[in-house]
């Protein structure tokens, strides 16, 4: 999925409360959310649909990669020559790459790779990432243990 920088949506307190309810449990019933935020089930359903259609939220199932056969994860810092956009597009197309972000700092791009094992990680780096012509260098940060990953930062 290609993400564009979206124009910031103005969220009222009710929409923020609905988002926070869904971040706690994406399967929470609209009636339950309605009781928590003071709206009818139908009003919650309409707001959630508008939030999804506008790209403010998406509701997905998040897996723990280790439990579904992906035993190696790494963040790869990439330095590029020239325009980073073609590199970002090529990385986005790779199935092993789950996250692509352009950065300011010592790396032009950071990508997260989720692989079945070290062999697949090495192949993704050598035959995928490093094969992109504008990639000058990479640095790999292999995950040893995940201490925290959350999607409930709210709407502050």
C-alpha positions in Angstrom: 0.0 0.0 0.0 1.5 3.3 -1.0 0.9 6.0 1.6 0.8 9.6 0.7 1.1 12.5 3.1 -2.5 13.2 3.8 -4.0 16.5 4.6 -4.6 16.5 8.3 -8.1 15.7 9.1 -9.9 17.7 11.7 -11.1 15.2 14.3 -13.7 16.1 16.9 -13.6 14.6 20.4 -16.2 11.9 19.5 -14.2 10.7 16.5 -11.1 10.6 18.6 -12.9 8.6 21.3 -14.1 6.1 18.7 -10.6 5.7 17.3 -9.3 5.1 20.8 -12.0 2.5 21.4 -11.0 0.7 18.1 -7.3 0.9 19.0 -8.0 -1.0 22.2 -10.0 -3.6 20.3 -10.6 -3.4 16.5 -13.4 -5.9 16.7 -15.3 -4.0 19.4 -19.0 -3.8 18.6 -20.4 -0.5 17.4 -23.1 -0.7 20.1 -20.4 -1.0 22.8 -18.4 1.9 21.3 -21.6 3.9 21.2 -22.3 3.4 24.9 -18.7 4.4 25.7 -18.8 7.6 23.7 -22.4 8.6 24.0 -23.6 7.9 20.4 -26.0 5.4 18.8 -24.7 2.3 17.1 -25.7 3.7 13.7 -23.9 7.0 14.4 -20.7 5.1 15.3 -21.0 2.9 12.2 -21.3 6.1 10.0 -18.4 7.8 11.7 -16.2 4.7 11.4 -17.1 4.3 7.7 -16.2 8.0 7.1 -12.9 7.6 9.0 -12.0 4.6 6.9 -13.0 6.2 3.6 -11.0 9.3 4.4 -7.9 7.3 5.2 -7.7 8.3 8.8 -8.0 4.7 10.0 -7.8 1.2 8.7 -8.9 -1.8 10.7 -6.6 -4.8 10.3 -5.5 -7.9 12.0 -1.9 -7.6 13.3 0.1 -10.9 13.7 3.2 -11.7 15.7 5.6 -12.7 12.9 7.3 -15.3 15.0 4.0 -17.2 15.5 3.3 -17.4 11.8 6.8 -18.6 10.6 8.7 -15.4 10.1 11.7 -15.9 12.5 13.9 -13.0 11.3 13.1 -9.3 11.3 15.5 -6.5 10.6 15.5 -2.7 10.1 17.7 -1.8 7.1 19.2 1.6 6.8 19.8 2.6 3.1 21.9 5.3 1.6 21.0 6.3 -1.9 22.4 8.2 -4.9 20.1 10.7 -6.4 16.4 10.7 -6.0 15.1 8.3 -3.3 11.6 8.0 -4.7 12.4 5.3 -7.3 14.2 3.3 -4.6 11.3 3.7 -2.2 8.9 2.5 -4.9 11.0 -0.5 -5.7 11.3 -1.4 -2.0 7.5 -1.0 -1.5 7.0 -3.6 -4.2 9.0 -6.3 -2.3 6.8 -8.7 -0.4 9.4 -9.1 2.4 9.5 -5.3 3.1 6.8 -4.3 5.5 7.8 -0.7 6.2 9.4 2.0 4.0 10.2 5.5 5.2 12.3 8.4 3.9 14.4 9.9 6.6 16.6 12.9 7.4 19.9 11.9 8.9 22.6 9.3 8.1 20.2 7.1 6.1 18.0 8.2 3.2 15.5 5.3 3.8 14.7 2.9 6.5 12.9 -0.3 5.7 11.7 -3.2 7.8 12.2 -6.7 6.5 10.2 -9.7 7.8 11.8 -12.9 6.6 11.4 -16.6 7.3 15.0 -17.1 8.3 18.5 -15.6 7.9 18.8 -17.0 4.4 15.7 -15.2 3.2 16.9 -12.0 4.9 20.3 -12.2 3.2 18.7 -12.9 -0.2 16.4 -9.9 0.3 19.3 -7.7 1.1 21.7 -8.9 -1.5 19.4 -9.7 -4.4 16.6 -7.3 -3.7 17.7 -4.2 -1.9 21.3 -4.0 -3.0 20.4 -4.8 -6.6 18.5 -1.5 -6.9 20.9 0.7 -9.0 20.6 3.9 -6.8 21.4 2.0 -3.5 24.8 3.0 -2.4 25.1 1.2 0.9 23.0 -0.6 3.5 23.3 -1.2 7.2 21.3 -4.0 8.9 19.9 -3.9 12.4 18.7 -7.5 13.1 16.0 -7.7 15.8 17.0 -9.9 18.7 14.0 -9.4 20.9 10.9 -7.2 20.6 10.2 -5.4 23.8 7.3 -3.2 22.8 5.1 -2.7 19.7 1.9 -0.9 20.2 -0.8 0.7 18.0 -2.7 2.4 20.8 -1.0 5.8 20.8 -4.4 7.4 20.7 -5.2 10.6 19.0 -3.5 13.0 21.3 
